[in-house]
Amino acid sequence: MNKVYKIILGSFFAIFLIVVLSCYLTVSINAKGKVFDNVQNIPYNEVGLLLGTSPVTPSGEHNYYFDERIVAAAALYHHGKIKTIIASGGDYSNKGGCNELIAMRDSLMKLGVPDSVVSLDYRGTRTLQSIVEVKDLGNITIISQKYHNERAIYLAEHYGLRAVAYNAAMPDIIKKRVWNISREFLARVKLFIDLVTGESVKG
């Protein structure tokens, strides 16, 4: 019985790994040629979708991922690659956090992006909802780190958007980088679960 149990457990683990890797690779392969590191090479879209994150981590540390996304969005604007920016995120100030969107707007303004070209989407508390909120625009440029951009592009195309993405730099913090990329494996599994169950419709 113990041997049978080990075989069953091993089989479930193998299937789980296959599912996780399949989801991850499907999203990555789909994004080929649609994510850009060089601002000169990315095609023009009128609207840039800046995916939100807090300037402060849950542990109270400075979030350098936030900084890099702001720099990336400002670079696209100043190089004429986008005309307007939708900052998408949430207001967690009543939960001990911060208002992500005000922080993003103010940080963009410090880099010379006019307040008039930045709109705030408070419904974008998840990547899925951020995409659903702009699905009628037709074309979009997504702004986040590469691993996040790849997932957002898959979602965008699912909802009929023609999307490209500009990769914000990855901060040189090894521990944080490993954590975010590791978490992305499960986030991509959740992506497919949401699409199958129609989670965006429920939201």
RAWOPE-V476725 format. One record per pair of residues at least 4 apart in sequence whose ideal C-beta (glycine too) atoms are under 6 Angstrom apart, sorted by the first residue. I is the first residue (numbers start at 1). J is the second residue. D is the distance in whole Angstrom. If there is no record, write none. Layout:
# RAWOPE-V476725
i:I j:J d:D
i:I j:J d:D
This chain:
# RAWOPE-V476725
i:18 j:22 d:6
i:20 j:185 d:5
i:20 j:189 d:6
i:23 j:188 d:4
i:23 j:189 d:5
i:23 j:192 d:6
i:24 j:185 d:5
i:24 j:188 d:5
i:25 j:29 d:6
i:27 j:150 d:5
i:27 j:151 d:6
i:27 j:154 d:5
i:27 j:188 d:5
i:28 j:150 d:6
i:30 j:154 d:5
i:31 j:35 d:5
i:31 j:150 d:4
i:31 j:153 d:5
i:34 j:153 d:5
i:34 j:164 d:5
i:35 j:146 d:6
i:35 j:149 d:5
i:35 j:165 d:5
i:35 j:167 d:6
i:36 j:41 d:5
i:36 j:42 d:4
i:36 j:166 d:5
i:37 j:167 d:5
i:39 j:75 d:5
i:39 j:79 d:5
i:42 j:81 d:6
i:42 j:166 d:5
i:44 j:81 d:6
i:45 j:139 d:5
i:45 j:141 d:4
i:46 j:83 d:5
i:47 j:84 d:5
i:47 j:137 d:6
i:47 j:140 d:6
i:48 j:73 d:6
i:48 j:76 d:6
i:48 j:82 d:4
i:48 j:85 d:5
i:48 j:141 d:5
i:48 j:143 d:6
i:49 j:86 d:5
i:49 j:134 d:6
i:49 j:140 d:5
i:49 j:142 d:5
i:50 j:73 d:5
i:50 j:85 d:6
i:50 j:87 d:5
i:50 j:143 d:5
i:51 j:88 d:6
i:51 j:130 d:6
i:51 j:144 d:4
i:52 j:88 d:5
i:52 j:89 d:2
i:52 j:100 d:4
i:53 j:65 d:6
i:53 j:66 d:5
i:54 j:63 d:6
i:54 j:98 d:6
i:54 j:100 d:5
i:55 j:63 d:5
i:55 j:66 d:4
i:55 j:103 d:5
i:56 j:63 d:6
i:57 j:61 d:5
i:57 j:63 d:5
i:64 j:171 d:4
i:68 j:168 d:4
i:68 j:169 d:5
i:69 j:144 d:6
i:69 j:168 d:5
i:70 j:107 d:4
i:70 j:108 d:6
i:72 j:143 d:5
i:72 j:166 d:6
i:72 j:168 d:4
i:73 j:85 d:6
i:73 j:143 d:5
i:74 j:108 d:6
i:74 j:111 d:4
i:74 j:113 d:5
i:76 j:81 d:4
i:76 j:82 d:5
i:76 j:166 d:6
i:77 j:82 d:6
i:77 j:113 d:5
i:82 j:141 d:5
i:84 j:117 d:5
i:85 j:118 d:5
i:86 j:119 d:5
i:86 j:121 d:5
i:87 j:101 d:5
i:87 j:104 d:4
i:87 j:105 d:6
i:87 j:118 d:6
i:87 j:120 d:5
i:88 j:121 d:4
i:88 j:124 d:3
i:88 j:130 d:4
i:89 j:100 d:4
i:89 j:101 d:5
i:89 j:124 d:6
i:90 j:100 d:6
i:90 j:125 d:4
i:91 j:99 d:4
i:92 j:97 d:3
i:93 j:98 d:6
i:93 j:99 d:5
i:98 j:103 d:6
i:101 j:120 d:4
i:105 j:118 d:5
i:108 j:113 d:4
i:108 j:118 d:6
i:109 j:115 d:6
i:121 j:133 d:5
i:123 j:129 d:6
i:123 j:133 d:5
i:124 j:129 d:5
i:124 j:130 d:4
i:124 j:133 d:6
i:127 j:152 d:6
i:128 j:194 d:6
i:128 j:200 d:5
i:129 j:203 d:6
i:131 j:155 d:4
i:131 j:156 d:5
i:132 j:200 d:5
i:134 j:140 d:6
i:135 j:159 d:4
i:135 j:161 d:6
i:139 j:162 d:5
i:140 j:161 d:5
i:140 j:163 d:5
i:141 j:164 d:6
i:142 j:149 d:5
i:142 j:152 d:5
i:142 j:163 d:6
i:142 j:165 d:4
i:143 j:166 d:5
i:144 j:148 d:4
i:144 j:149 d:5
i:145 j:168 d:5
i:145 j:170 d:6
i:146 j:167 d:4
i:147 j:181 d:6
i:147 j:184 d:5
i:149 j:165 d:4
i:149 j:167 d:6
i:151 j:188 d:6
i:151 j:191 d:6
i:153 j:163 d:5
i:153 j:165 d:6
i:156 j:161 d:4
i:156 j:163 d:4
i:170 j:177 d:6
i:194 j:199 d:4
